[in-house]
Amino acid sequence: MNLRSWIDCGNGLGEGPLWCPSSQSLWWFDVDDPHLFCANGQGHLLHQWKLPKYPGSMALRNDGSLLLMFRHGPAIFQPLDGTVQWLDVPGLALGETRFNDGKCDRLGRFWSGTMDRRTERAIGSLYRMDGLQRIRQMDASGVTIANGIAWSPDNRTMYFADTPAACIYAYDHDLERGEISRRRIFAQFKSGEGGPDGLTVDAEGGVWCAMFNRAELHHIAPSGLPIHVMNLPVQQPTSVMFGGHDLGTLFITTARMHLSPAQLQNQPWAGHVLCFEPGVKGLPEPRCAF
């Protein structure tokens, strides 16, 4: 594995990597110090924007803007001038939860999970957004920290991680109707600190999942059986995304928050975006349809 530091961005909590095939660029957040970043395929930083609130996830839109899902709700971000248009979504009542990770399905609907603001109780839900003012709760079964949404290449399975539960769930997914059903455990990991964070799916159906606070990247077969576990030189990998000119590069966002000086000395790539070529290719991420 030719793992390398792709860009030294010093992120406290790097998250949400998103590859844009048309511009050959990677977008991601620093959630700890709220910023949005964009770098070209060679790892050169093109832009960074200070954000007014803490972000959770994002999607590219056809007009060049981005849908940003902040902790309290969605907004439209304009990269040209850095402006944020907050969206008023009727009926959205988060209570003691907030939004976290999210992605678009292949018809451009935006899915996002919520989590307990105190990161203690399994009170989070899964939502589907299919219009600037339309959002619907899809599963209220309960998660503590919602992470890692992705779909199988045939769109028939949706994956969804709960980090403290050390679990990745799978749902039956109906792409045309935008419905999910039959939640079950796809992969269960050992309990303990950290767990499955951001994930993506390759063109062969394999699931790639960053294991936060465990210094690992897991490659899992569509059956749920492990293929390979890669040890990483950073304790806090956060998410993964395929990109590059042929979608053959896997990017890994990382964090450095709460690490001691001694830990940071031993983890010089903590807070960087890392990358390597895993030998399989990814699938292009859909754009938001609204």
VEXDREN-2710 file (C-alpha; in Angstrom, 1 decimal):
% VEXDREN-2710
k/r/px/py/pz
1/MET/0.0/0.0/0.0
2/ASN/1.6/3.2/-1.2
3/LEU/-0.1/5.4/1.4
4/ARG/1.0/9.0/1.3
5/SER/0.1/12.4/2.7
6/TRP/-1.8/14.1/-0.1
7/ILE/-2.1/17.5/1.5
8/ASP/-1.0/18.9/4.9
9/CYS/-4.1/20.9/5.9
10/GLY/-3.7/20.7/9.7
11/ASN/-7.4/19.8/10.2
12/GLY/-8.6/19.4/13.8
13/LEU/-11.4/17.2/12.5
14/GLY/-11.2/16.7/8.7
15/GLU/-14.5/15.2/7.4
16/GLY/-16.9/14.8/4.5
17/PRO/-14.6/14.3/1.5
18/LEU/-16.3/14.7/-1.9
19/TRP/-14.7/14.3/-5.3
20/CYS/-15.9/16.4/-8.2
21/PRO/-15.1/14.6/-11.5
22/SER/-15.8/17.6/-13.7
23/SER/-13.3/19.9/-12.0
24/GLN/-11.0/17.1/-10.8
25/SER/-11.0/18.4/-7.3
26/LEU/-11.6/17.2/-3.7
27/TRP/-13.8/19.1/-1.3
28/TRP/-13.8/18.5/2.5
29/PHE/-14.5/20.2/5.9
30/ASP/-12.6/20.9/9.0
31/VAL/-15.4/20.6/11.5
32/ASP/-13.3/21.5/14.5
33/ASP/-12.4/25.0/13.1
34/PRO/-15.3/25.3/10.6
35/HIS/-13.8/25.7/7.2
36/LEU/-14.6/24.3/3.7
37/PHE/-11.6/23.3/1.6
38/CYS/-11.1/22.6/-2.1
39/ALA/-7.9/21.2/-3.7
40/ASN/-7.0/20.0/-7.2
41/GLY/-6.1/16.5/-8.1
42/GLN/-2.4/17.2/-7.5
43/GLY/-3.1/18.1/-3.8
44/HIS/-2.7/21.8/-4.2
45/LEU/-5.1/23.8/-2.1
46/LEU/-7.3/26.0/-4.4
47/HIS/-9.6/27.7/-1.9
48/GLN/-10.7/27.6/1.7
49/TRP/-13.7/29.3/3.2
50/LYS/-14.5/30.1/6.8
51/LEU/-18.0/28.8/7.6
52/PRO/-20.4/30.5/10.0
53/LYS/-21.5/27.3/11.8
54/TYR/-20.4/23.7/12.3
55/PRO/-21.0/21.6/9.1
56/GLY/-21.9/18.0/8.9
57/SER/-22.0/17.0/5.2
58/MET/-22.5/18.4/1.7
59/ALA/-23.4/17.7/-1.9
60/LEU/-22.5/19.4/-5.1
61/ARG/-25.3/21.1/-7.1
62/ASN/-25.5/21.5/-10.9
63/ASP/-25.2/25.3/-10.8
64/GLY/-21.8/25.2/-9.1
65/SER/-23.2/25.8/-5.6
66/LEU/-23.2/23.3/-2.7
67/LEU/-25.9/22.0/-0.4
68/LEU/-24.4/22.2/3.1
69/MET/-26.0/20.3/5.9
70/PHE/-25.1/22.2/9.0
71/ARG/-25.8/20.7/12.5
72/HIS/-29.0/22.6/12.8
73/GLY/-30.2/22.3/9.1
74/PRO/-29.5/22.8/5.4
75/ALA/-28.1/25.8/3.5
76/ILE/-26.9/26.7/0.0
77/PHE/-23.3/27.8/-0.2
78/GLN/-22.0/29.9/-3.1
79/PRO/-18.2/29.3/-3.6
80/LEU/-17.8/32.4/-5.8
81/ASP/-18.5/34.8/-3.0
82/GLY/-18.7/32.5/0.1
83/THR/-22.3/33.5/0.9
84/VAL/-24.7/31.1/2.8
85/GLN/-28.4/31.0/2.1
86/TRP/-30.1/29.3/5.1
87/LEU/-33.1/27.1/4.1
88/ASP/-36.3/27.1/6.1
89/VAL/-37.6/23.6/6.1
90/PRO/-41.2/23.4/7.4
91/GLY/-41.8/20.8/10.1
92/LEU/-38.1/20.1/10.8
93/ALA/-37.8/19.7/14.6
94/LEU/-34.5/18.2/15.7
95/GLY/-35.0/18.5/19.5
96/GLU/-31.9/17.2/21.3
97/THR/-30.4/15.9/18.1
98/ARG/-28.3/17.4/15.3
99/PHE/-27.3/16.5/11.7
100/ASN/-24.0/14.7/11.1
101/ASP/-23.0/12.7/8.0
102/GLY/-24.9/12.7/4.7
103/LYS/-24.7/12.0/0.9
104/CYS/-26.8/12.0/-2.2
105/ASP/-28.4/8.8/-3.6
106/ARG/-28.1/8.2/-7.4
107/LEU/-31.3/10.2/-8.1
108/GLY/-29.9/13.2/-6.3
109/ARG/-31.9/13.0/-3.1
110/PHE/-29.8/14.0/-0.1
111/TRP/-29.8/11.7/2.9
112/SER/-28.5/12.7/6.3
113/GLY/-28.4/11.2/9.8
114/THR/-28.8/12.9/13.1
115/MET/-27.1/12.2/16.4
116/ASP/-27.6/12.9/20.1
117/ARG/-26.0/16.3/20.9
118/ARG/-24.5/14.7/24.0
119/THR/-23.3/11.7/22.1
120/GLU/-24.7/9.4/24.7
121/ARG/-28.2/8.2/23.7
122/ALA/-29.5/6.3/20.7
123/ILE/-32.0/9.0/19.7
124/GLY/-30.7/9.9/16.2
125/SER/-32.7/9.3/13.0
126/LEU/-32.2/9.1/9.3
127/TYR/-33.7/11.8/7.0
128/ARG/-34.2/12.2/3.2
129/MET/-34.2/15.6/1.6
130/ASP/-35.7/15.8/-1.9
131/GLY/-36.3/19.5/-2.2
132/LEU/-35.0/22.7/-0.8
133/GLN/-38.0/22.8/1.6
134/ARG/-38.8/19.1/1.8
135/ILE/-37.3/16.7/4.3
136/ARG/-38.7/13.5/5.7
137/GLN/-37.7/11.2/8.5
138/MET/-37.0/7.8/7.1
139/ASP/-36.0/5.7/10.1
140/ALA/-36.4/6.6/13.7
141/SER/-35.0/3.3/15.0
142/GLY/-32.3/5.2/16.9
143/VAL/-28.6/5.8/16.4
144/THR/-26.1/7.5/18.7
145/ILE/-23.7/9.1/16.1
146/ALA/-24.9/8.7/12.5
147/ASN/-22.1/8.2/10.0
148/GLY/-21.1/6.7/6.8
149/ILE/-24.0/6.7/4.3
150/ALA/-23.4/4.9/1.0
151/TRP/-25.2/2.7/-1.6
152/SER/-24.3/-0.5/-3.4
153/PRO/-23.5/-0.3/-7.2
154/ASP/-26.9/-1.8/-8.0
155/ASN/-28.7/0.7/-5.6
156/ARG/-30.4/-2.2/-3.8
157/THR/-28.6/-1.8/-0.5
158/MET/-28.0/1.3/1.6
159/TYR/-25.3/1.4/4.3
160/PHE/-25.4/3.5/7.4
161/ALA/-22.9/3.5/10.4
162/ASP/-23.4/4.1/14.1
163/THR/-20.0/4.8/15.5
164/PRO/-20.5/4.2/19.3
165/ALA/-22.5/1.0/18.5
166/ALA/-19.4/-0.2/16.4
167/CYS/-21.9/-1.2/13.8
168/ILE/-22.6/-0.7/10.1
169/TYR/-26.3/-1.3/9.2
170/ALA/-27.7/-2.3/5.8
171/TYR/-31.2/-1.5/4.5
172/ASP/-33.1/-2.8/1.4
173/HIS/-33.2/0.3/-0.8
174/ASP/-35.7/1.2/-3.5
175/LEU/-34.0/3.8/-5.6
176/GLU/-37.1/4.8/-7.7
177/ARG/-39.3/5.3/-4.6
178/GLY/-36.6/6.5/-2.3
179/GLU/-37.6/4.1/0.4
180/ILE/-35.6/1.9/2.8
181/SER/-36.7/-1.2/4.8
182/ARG/-35.4/-4.2/6.7
183/ARG/-32.6/-2.6/8.7
184/ARG/-30.1/-5.3/9.8
185/ILE/-26.5/-5.5/10.9
186/PHE/-24.1/-5.6/8.0
187/ALA/-20.8/-5.5/10.0
188/GLN/-20.3/-5.6/13.7
189/PHE/-16.9/-4.6/15.2
190/LYS/-15.4/-5.0/18.6
191/SER/-16.9/-2.5/21.2
192/GLY/-14.6/0.1/22.7
193/GLU/-13.5/3.6/22.0
194/GLY/-14.1/4.9/18.5
195/GLY/-15.7/2.8/15.7
196/PRO/-16.9/3.0/12.1
197/ASP/-17.0/6.5/10.8
198/GLY/-17.2/7.7/7.1
199/LEU/-17.5/5.0/4.4
200/THR/-17.8/4.5/0.7
201/VAL/-18.4/1.7/-1.8
202/ASP/-16.2/0.7/-4.8
203/ALA/-17.4/-0.3/-8.2
204/GLU/-17.2/-4.0/-7.2
205/GLY/-19.5/-3.5/-4.2
206/GLY/-16.8/-3.5/-1.6
207/VAL/-17.3/-1.3/1.4
208/TRP/-14.4/0.9/2.7
209/CYS/-14.8/2.3/6.2
210/ALA/-12.5/4.6/8.3
211/MET/-12.3/3.4/11.9
212/PHE/-12.1/6.5/14.0
213/ASN/-9.8/6.3/17.0
214/ARG/-8.7/2.8/15.9
215/ALA/-6.0/3.7/13.3
216/GLU/-7.6/1.3/10.8
217/LEU/-9.3/1.2/7.4
218/HIS/-11.6/-1.8/6.8
219/HIS/-12.4/-3.3/3.4
220/ILE/-15.6/-5.4/3.6
221/ALA/-17.2/-7.6/1.0
222/PRO/-20.8/-7.1/0.0
223/SER/-21.6/-10.2/2.1
224/GLY/-20.4/-8.4/5.2
225/LEU/-17.3/-10.6/5.5
226/PRO/-14.0/-8.8/6.0
227/ILE/-11.6/-8.6/3.1
228/HIS/-8.7/-6.7/4.6
229/VAL/-7.8/-4.5/7.5
230/MET/-5.2/-1.8/6.9
231/ASN/-3.3/-0.2/9.8
232/LEU/-2.9/3.5/9.4
233/PRO/-0.2/5.8/10.8
234/VAL/-2.9/8.1/12.3
235/GLN/-5.2/7.3/15.2
236/GLN/-8.2/9.2/13.9
237/PRO/-9.1/8.5/10.3
238/THR/-12.6/10.0/9.7
239/SER/-13.9/9.3/6.2
240/VAL/-13.0/8.0/2.7
241/MET/-13.8/8.9/-0.9
242/PHE/-12.7/7.6/-4.3
243/GLY/-11.3/10.2/-6.7
244/GLY/-8.6/11.0/-9.2
245/HIS/-8.8/11.0/-12.9
246/ASP/-10.0/7.3/-13.1
247/LEU/-11.6/7.2/-9.6
248/GLY/-8.7/4.8/-8.6
249/THR/-7.4/6.8/-5.7
250/LEU/-8.9/6.5/-2.2
251/PHE/-8.7/9.7/-0.2
252/ILE/-8.8/9.5/3.6
253/THR/-9.6/12.5/5.8
254/THR/-8.1/12.5/9.3
255/ALA/-8.2/14.4/12.6
256/ARG/-5.8/15.6/15.3
257/MET/-8.2/16.9/18.0
258/HIS/-7.6/15.8/21.6
259/LEU/-4.2/14.3/20.7
260/SER/-1.4/15.0/23.1
261/PRO/1.9/16.6/22.0
262/ALA/3.5/13.2/22.3
263/GLN/0.8/11.6/20.1
264/LEU/1.1/14.3/17.5
265/GLN/4.9/13.8/17.4
266/ASN/4.3/10.1/16.7
267/GLN/1.6/10.9/14.1
268/PRO/2.9/13.6/11.9
269/TRP/0.2/13.0/9.3
270/ALA/-2.7/13.5/11.8
271/GLY/-4.9/16.2/10.4
272/HIS/-3.7/15.6/6.8
273/VAL/-5.7/14.2/3.8
274/LEU/-4.0/10.9/2.9
275/CYS/-4.4/8.8/-0.2
276/PHE/-3.4/5.6/-1.9
277/GLU/-4.4/3.4/-4.9
278/PRO/-6.2/0.3/-3.5
279/GLY/-6.4/-1.6/-6.8
280/VAL/-10.1/-1.1/-7.3
281/LYS/-12.0/1.9/-8.6
282/GLY/-14.9/3.9/-7.1
283/LEU/-18.1/5.3/-8.5
284/PRO/-18.8/9.0/-9.2
285/GLU/-20.7/10.7/-6.5
286/PRO/-24.1/12.0/-7.6
287/ARG/-25.0/15.7/-7.6
288/CYS/-27.9/17.1/-5.7
289/ALA/-31.0/17.1/-7.9
290/PHE/-32.6/20.2/-6.4
END
